[in-house]
Amino acid sequence: MSTTTDNAMMDAWKRQLDATMRVTEAIIEGSTRMHEVQIEAATEAHADAVATQRSLAAAAGPADLLRIQTEWLAANQRKSMEYWRHLYEAAAETNARVVRCLGDAASTAD
C-alpha cells in the first residue's frame, strides 16, 4: 500500500516539477525576446541619432533645421509606437505561454 502511495506522490511531484520547468522556460524565453526588442530599438535609435546629427550639421539654414527636427520627431514617434507594440507582443506571448503551461499542469494534476 505504501509503495502505491509513494509512487503516486512521486508522480505528482514529477508533474509539478515538469510544470514548473516549462513555466520557467517560458518566462526566460519571453524575457530574452523582450531584451532583444530593447536592444534592436536602442541600436536603431543610436543610428537615427547619428544620422540626424549629421543632417543637422549639414543644414543650410533655419528652415532646414526645422524640417530635419520635424522629420526626426515624426520618425521617432513612429519608432516609439513600434517599439512598445513589439514589447507588448513579446509580453503577451510570454503570458499566453505561461497560462498554457499552468493549464496543462492543472489538467494533468486531476
KOLLO-466108 format. One line per field, with one value per residue (C-alpha): x, y, z; residue in three letters. Coordinates in steps of 0.001 Angstrom, whole numbers, plus 500000, padded with zeros to 6 digits. Layout:
% KOLLO-466108
X = X ...
Y = Y ...
Z = Z ...
residuo = Ala ...
END
This chain:
% KOLLO-466108
X = 500000 502745 504573 501487 501150 504860 504655 501602 503337 506476 504432 502635 505953 507430 504401 504720 508444 507825 505173 507489 510288 508009 506764 510334 511452 508553 509450 513144 512439 509945 512397 515086 512757 511888 515601 516157 513402 515039 518489 517097 515327 518418 520583 518114 517798 521564 521809 518954 520622 523906 522132 520116 523237 524894 521822 521663 525359 524802 521653 521721 519622 516758 514192 516390 516823 513074 512388 515036 513791 510160 511031 513081 510244 507696 510047 510873 507189 506538 509501 508492 504997 506504 508895 506098 503958 506793 507457 503754 503538 506538 504995 501592 503178 505024 501867 499883 502569 502715 498920 499026 501718 499692 496556 498416 499741 496250 494772 497485 497077 493469
Y = 500000 502459 501730 502726 505903 506638 506141 508396 511098 510754 511037 514121 515670 514945 516531 519598 519852 519476 522211 524497 523911 524686 527898 528917 528252 530315 533230 533063 532881 535747 537879 537142 538222 541444 542192 541544 544061 546603 546054 546354 549596 551047 550168 551820 554873 555292 555047 557549 559959 559815 560371 563261 564899 564685 566182 568988 569738 569968 572109 575187 577380 577681 576216 573130 572791 572948 570387 567976 568263 567790 564725 563298 563848 562125 559186 558949 558802 556034 554013 554509 553175 550240 549500 549425 547261 544712 544764 544289 541396 539672 540086 538859 535790 535026 535408 533185 530506 530626 530343 527340 525702 526287 524974 521849 521373 521721 519230 516634 517091 515920
Z = 500000 500921 497639 495662 497733 497362 493575 493327 495363 493242 490025 491345 492339 488885 487171 489379 488666 484917 485013 486980 484469 481497 483122 483948 480367 479022 481282 480399 476664 476934 478884 476315 473498 475335 475791 472074 471257 473557 472024 468480 469410 471101 468091 465702 467957 468014 464224 463861 466279 464350 461035 462484 463917 460505 458850 461382 460880 457122 457392 455188 457433 459927 457528 457066 460810 461374 458612 459931 463512 462432 460346 463214 465690 463425 462786 466486 467412 464854 466084 469686 468972 467067 469936 472508 470199 469823 473562 474311 471812 473415 476880 475665 474029 477252 479338 476966 477087 480890 481093 478728 480875 484017 482333 481184 484721 486203 483739 484434 488188 488021
residuo = Met Ser Thr Thr Thr Asp Asn Ala Met Met Asp Ala Trp Lys Arg Gln Leu Asp Ala Thr Met Arg Val Thr Glu Ala Ile Ile Glu Gly Ser Thr Arg Met His Glu Val Gln Ile Glu Ala Ala Thr Glu Ala His Ala Asp Ala Val Ala Thr Gln Arg Ser Leu Ala Ala Ala Ala Gly Pro Ala Asp Leu Leu Arg Ile Gln Thr Glu Trp Leu Ala Ala Asn Gln Arg Lys Ser Met Glu Tyr Trp Arg His Leu Tyr Glu Ala Ala Ala Glu Thr Asn Ala Arg Val Val Arg Cys Leu Gly Asp Ala Ala Ser Thr Ala Asp
END
